[in-house]
Amino acid sequence: MKNAIIIIFTTFFCACSSNVPEKDYNFENNALKCGIQEFKKIGVDIVQELNKYEAYLIEEGILKSKSGKSYKNFINKSIKKDTLVLPCMYKADSLINENFKFLWHCFRRLELNKSQKYIESKAHKLNKAIDSLSITNNVKEFTILQAISSVADTTDFSNDFYRLYSLQLCYHKEAYDIYKIQDAKKPKIFLSIYYEKDIKVNGVQVKIEELKEKLMVETEKFTEEDKKELIIKLKVEKNVKMGVVTDVKKILREVGLLKINYSTMETRVPFI
């Protein structure tokens, strides 16, 4: 009788456990795979490098363990007063440049997926949270970490994308201040053109009919001496029509901004 009760209980427990849906990280895994491939092109094993960083954080007692609970606590404790504070001096030559953008771009490209499955996914929920940051021009490492922490639960950090991306954001404490002018001696205005006439000036989205006025406002922030050396850092997405670029360059000439540093960038989703 006792054995029969145990068998019935075990069968019931297994049946209940089997009804718990297994989490699907297919979208996150694809984004991570994309990022890994991009890093491989420049000779960097990003998984190995970030695992080394994780081991260092654990060894130093900054991160308690690899558990999801430890990651949530680690992120929440590291974010203080609108910044990210990490008591460590870890450096890796392979992680010190703009390579941080690879995982970012790969994850943001998921928004091109319009399937119902994606729309209902946690990956889409996180991307929508990042969209909100972009609209308010508040895309920084600590705000993205806050978004991840609010969307992901402790079990999600068992997935390599959430774990490794959080580690990379922590390492690049200042990397997401994308439009910061690093060399004050070289005055610059950052101008980006994306598809569908999505234009940004120093990270702020403007309509093309507002561009001239916005450029004049930004120009007035410089001294007369700096205006003579003012450079426009123009980045254009590859699929932007040349007619749009021509219109923008015409506006630049009208404002008197003739020094242009032109470059192209890969296709991305809006609000990046």
Number of C-alpha atoms within 10 A of each C-alpha: 6 6 8 9 10 11 12 11 12 12 12 12 11 11 11 10 10 10 8 8 7 7 11 11 17 12 19 21 16 15 22 23 14 17 23 18 16 19 18 12 9 10 10 16 15 22 17 10 17 20 14 13 20 20 15 15 20 14 12 12 10 17 19 15 16 14 15 19 15 16 23 22 14 17 22 16 13 18 18 12 7 9 14 22 15 18 9 11 6 10 10 11 7 14 16 12 10 11 19 20 14 17 24 16 18 20 25 22 17 19 18 11 12 9 9 8 10 17 13 10 16 18 24 20 17 19 20 15 18 22 18 14 18 18 14 11 16 17 20 23 23 26 20 20 23 18 19 24 21 13 15 18 14 14 11 20 23 14 15 15 23 22 19 21 21 22 19 20 21 21 23 19 16 15 19 19 14 13 15 15 14 9 8 8 9 11 18 26 21 19 24 22 23 24 17 11 14 16 22 20 20 19 23 17 20 16 12 18 10 10 19 18 14 16 19 14 11 13 20 10 10 14 11 11 8 15 16 14 15 20 18 20 18 19 17 23 17 16 14 17 14 11 9 17 15 11 11 20 16 15 18 19 12 11 14 14 21 16 15 16 13 11 12 14 13 10 15 19 14 16 20 17
